[in-house]
């Protein structure tokens, strides 16, 4: 598993969040196995913190993608549609999933140290 970037915030459900950008952590990508399909929310979709807004399908399972904050989806990563495996290869840079325009306060998220403690 790659290092946990210190500049990001994390949910207990293994999403990362920074300046409106959303992705899943390397821990989550590793646990999922090879990602073969990602269903992202459509641009303009209103998402609610902690609620499903998409799905990530791997060779092992299908998992809900949960929104880390309340907001409106303003962009999605087109690379994920054509190359979903980039989520496994580079989850913190090229493997970002979508961006949000926040519509409320960001819920309490974990810093890198707290997330590292969570995942052991």
C-alpha contacts under 8 A as a table, 3 or more apart, distances in Angstrom:
res1	aa1	res2	aa2	distance
1	X	26	X	6.20
1	X	27	X	6.44
1	X	30	X	7.20
2	X	26	X	6.42
4	X	26	X	7.92
4	X	112	X	6.17
4	X	116	X	7.08
5	X	8	X	6.03
5	X	92	X	7.92
5	X	112	X	6.60
6	X	9	X	7.99
6	X	111	X	7.18
6	X	112	X	5.03
6	X	113	X	7.76
7	X	18	X	7.79
7	X	112	X	7.53
8	X	16	X	6.38
8	X	17	X	6.00
8	X	18	X	5.45
8	X	111	X	6.96
8	X	112	X	6.88
9	X	16	X	5.60
9	X	17	X	5.22
9	X	18	X	6.31
9	X	109	X	5.86
9	X	110	X	5.57
9	X	111	X	5.12
9	X	112	X	6.68
10	X	14	X	6.49
10	X	15	X	5.74
10	X	16	X	4.42
10	X	17	X	6.15
10	X	109	X	5.49
10	X	110	X	4.87
10	X	111	X	6.29
10	X	112	X	7.19
10	X	115	X	6.46
11	X	14	X	5.39
11	X	15	X	5.35
11	X	16	X	6.40
11	X	68	X	6.54
11	X	109	X	5.50
11	X	110	X	6.09
11	X	115	X	7.86
12	X	15	X	7.55
12	X	109	X	7.92
12	X	110	X	7.50
12	X	115	X	7.49
12	X	118	X	7.64
13	X	66	X	7.51
14	X	24	X	5.88
14	X	25	X	5.55
14	X	27	X	7.27
14	X	28	X	5.82
15	X	22	X	6.93
15	X	23	X	5.59
15	X	24	X	4.18
15	X	25	X	5.67
15	X	28	X	7.94
15	X	66	X	7.49
15	X	68	X	6.84
16	X	22	X	5.76
16	X	23	X	5.25
16	X	24	X	5.62
16	X	25	X	6.08
16	X	68	X	7.63
17	X	20	X	6.53
17	X	21	X	5.57
17	X	22	X	4.78
17	X	23	X	6.69
17	X	68	X	6.87
18	X	21	X	5.20
18	X	22	X	6.87
20	X	99	X	5.16
20	X	100	X	4.78
20	X	101	X	6.32
20	X	102	X	7.12
21	X	96	X	7.03
21	X	97	X	7.55
21	X	98	X	6.00
21	X	99	X	4.37
21	X	100	X	6.45
22	X	68	X	7.54
22	X	96	X	6.04
22	X	97	X	5.68
22	X	98	X	5.43
22	X	99	X	5.88
22	X	100	X	7.67
23	X	91	X	6.76
23	X	92	X	6.98
23	X	95	X	6.94
23	X	96	X	4.57
23	X	97	X	4.99
23	X	98	X	7.13
24	X	28	X	6.26
24	X	29	X	6.82
24	X	87	X	7.66
24	X	91	X	6.39
24	X	92	X	7.76
24	X	96	X	7.47
24	X	97	X	7.81
25	X	28	X	5.19
25	X	29	X	6.24
25	X	91	X	6.18
25	X	92	X	7.08
26	X	29	X	4.93
26	X	30	X	5.95
26	X	88	X	7.02
26	X	91	X	5.90
26	X	92	X	7.64
27	X	30	X	5.21
27	X	31	X	6.17
27	X	119	X	7.56
28	X	31	X	5.05
28	X	32	X	6.08
29	X	32	X	5.17
29	X	33	X	6.32
29	X	34	X	7.75
29	X	35	X	7.55
29	X	87	X	6.63
29	X	88	X	5.28
29	X	91	X	7.43
30	X	33	X	5.33
30	X	34	X	7.87
30	X	88	X	6.82
32	X	35	X	6.99
32	X	58	X	5.97
32	X	59	X	7.76
32	X	60	X	6.40
32	X	61	X	6.91
33	X	58	X	5.94
33	X	59	X	6.33
33	X	60	X	6.30
33	X	88	X	7.77
34	X	58	X	5.25
34	X	59	X	5.68
34	X	60	X	7.75
34	X	85	X	6.50
34	X	88	X	6.72
35	X	38	X	7.57
35	X	56	X	7.00
35	X	57	X	5.82
35	X	58	X	4.07
35	X	59	X	6.61
35	X	84	X	5.90
35	X	85	X	5.18
35	X	87	X	6.92
35	X	88	X	6.71
36	X	57	X	5.85
36	X	58	X	5.14
36	X	59	X	6.76
36	X	84	X	5.64
36	X	85	X	6.28
37	X	56	X	6.11
37	X	57	X	5.07
37	X	58	X	6.82
37	X	81	X	7.32
37	X	84	X	5.59
38	X	54	X	7.55
38	X	55	X	5.83
38	X	56	X	4.56
38	X	57	X	6.09
38	X	80	X	6.83
38	X	81	X	6.65
38	X	84	X	6.27
39	X	54	X	5.16
39	X	55	X	4.99
39	X	56	X	6.33
39	X	81	X	7.96
40	X	53	X	7.15
40	X	54	X	4.95
40	X	55	X	6.86
40	X	76	X	7.13
40	X	97	X	7.21
40	X	98	X	7.47
41	X	45	X	6.40
41	X	53	X	5.70
41	X	54	X	5.59
41	X	73	X	7.12
41	X	76	X	7.80
41	X	98	X	7.99
42	X	45	X	5.60
42	X	73	X	6.91
42	X	76	X	7.65
43	X	72	X	7.66
43	X	73	X	4.98
43	X	74	X	5.27
43	X	75	X	5.75
43	X	76	X	7.02
44	X	72	X	5.71
44	X	73	X	5.19
44	X	74	X	6.11
45	X	72	X	5.53
45	X	73	X	5.40
46	X	70	X	7.50
46	X	71	X	5.72
46	X	72	X	4.46
46	X	73	X	6.53
47	X	51	X	7.31
47	X	53	X	6.41
47	X	67	X	6.30
47	X	69	X	7.56
47	X	70	X	5.55
47	X	71	X	5.46
47	X	72	X	6.13
47	X	73	X	7.35
48	X	51	X	5.52
48	X	67	X	6.06
48	X	68	X	7.80
48	X	69	X	6.13
48	X	70	X	4.38
48	X	71	X	6.73
49	X	66	X	7.21
49	X	67	X	4.87
49	X	68	X	4.93
49	X	69	X	4.06
49	X	70	X	4.94
49	X	107	X	7.47
50	X	66	X	5.39
50	X	67	X	5.37
50	X	68	X	5.98
50	X	69	X	7.23
51	X	66	X	5.18
51	X	67	X	5.80
52	X	55	X	7.80
52	X	64	X	5.67
52	X	65	X	5.47
52	X	66	X	4.35
52	X	67	X	6.40
53	X	64	X	7.35
53	X	65	X	5.76
53	X	66	X	5.67
53	X	67	X	6.15
54	X	64	X	5.95
54	X	65	X	4.86
54	X	66	X	7.12
55	X	62	X	6.66
55	X	63	X	5.57
55	X	64	X	4.50
55	X	65	X	5.03
56	X	62	X	5.66
56	X	63	X	5.26
56	X	64	X	6.33
56	X	65	X	6.48
57	X	60	X	7.84
57	X	61	X	5.92
57	X	62	X	4.25
57	X	63	X	6.36
58	X	61	X	5.32
58	X	62	X	6.19
67	X	70	X	7.21
68	X	106	X	7.86
68	X	107	X	7.62
69	X	102	X	7.17
69	X	104	X	7.89
69	X	105	X	7.70
69	X	106	X	5.41
69	X	107	X	6.29
70	X	102	X	5.92
70	X	103	X	5.69
70	X	104	X	6.00
70	X	105	X	7.62
70	X	106	X	7.20
71	X	100	X	5.52
71	X	101	X	5.27
71	X	102	X	4.14
71	X	103	X	4.65
71	X	104	X	7.12
72	X	100	X	5.34
72	X	101	X	5.21
72	X	102	X	6.53
72	X	103	X	7.08
73	X	76	X	7.63
73	X	98	X	6.91
73	X	99	X	5.80
73	X	100	X	4.61
73	X	101	X	6.49
74	X	98	X	7.58
74	X	99	X	5.70
74	X	100	X	5.56
74	X	101	X	6.42
75	X	98	X	5.56
75	X	99	X	5.29
75	X	100	X	7.39
76	X	97	X	5.97
76	X	98	X	4.13
76	X	99	X	6.42
77	X	80	X	5.71
77	X	81	X	7.47
77	X	95	X	7.82
77	X	96	X	6.56
77	X	97	X	5.36
77	X	98	X	5.80
78	X	81	X	5.45
78	X	82	X	7.03
79	X	82	X	5.45
79	X	83	X	5.62
79	X	84	X	7.29
79	X	86	X	7.90
79	X	94	X	7.95
79	X	95	X	7.88
80	X	83	X	5.06
80	X	84	X	4.48
80	X	85	X	7.58
80	X	86	X	6.78
80	X	87	X	7.30
80	X	95	X	6.80
80	X	97	X	7.00
81	X	84	X	5.96
83	X	86	X	5.99
84	X	87	X	5.96
85	X	88	X	5.36
85	X	89	X	6.46
86	X	89	X	4.75
86	X	90	X	5.59
86	X	91	X	6.87
86	X	94	X	6.78
86	X	95	X	5.27
87	X	90	X	5.72
87	X	91	X	4.66
87	X	94	X	7.69
87	X	95	X	4.45
87	X	96	X	7.36
88	X	91	X	5.94
88	X	95	X	7.62
89	X	95	X	7.59
90	X	93	X	5.78
90	X	94	X	5.66
90	X	95	X	5.30
91	X	94	X	6.59
91	X	95	X	4.31
91	X	96	X	6.20
92	X	95	X	6.04
92	X	96	X	6.26
93	X	96	X	5.98
102	X	105	X	7.43
102	X	106	X	7.74
106	X	109	X	7.86
110	X	113	X	7.80
110	X	114	X	5.54
110	X	115	X	5.75
111	X	114	X	5.39
111	X	115	X	6.15
112	X	115	X	5.07
112	X	116	X	6.01
113	X	116	X	5.07
113	X	117	X	6.26
114	X	117	X	5.07
114	X	118	X	6.24
115	X	118	X	4.91
115	X	119	X	6.33
116	X	119	X	5.35
116	X	120	X	5.89
117	X	120	X	5.03
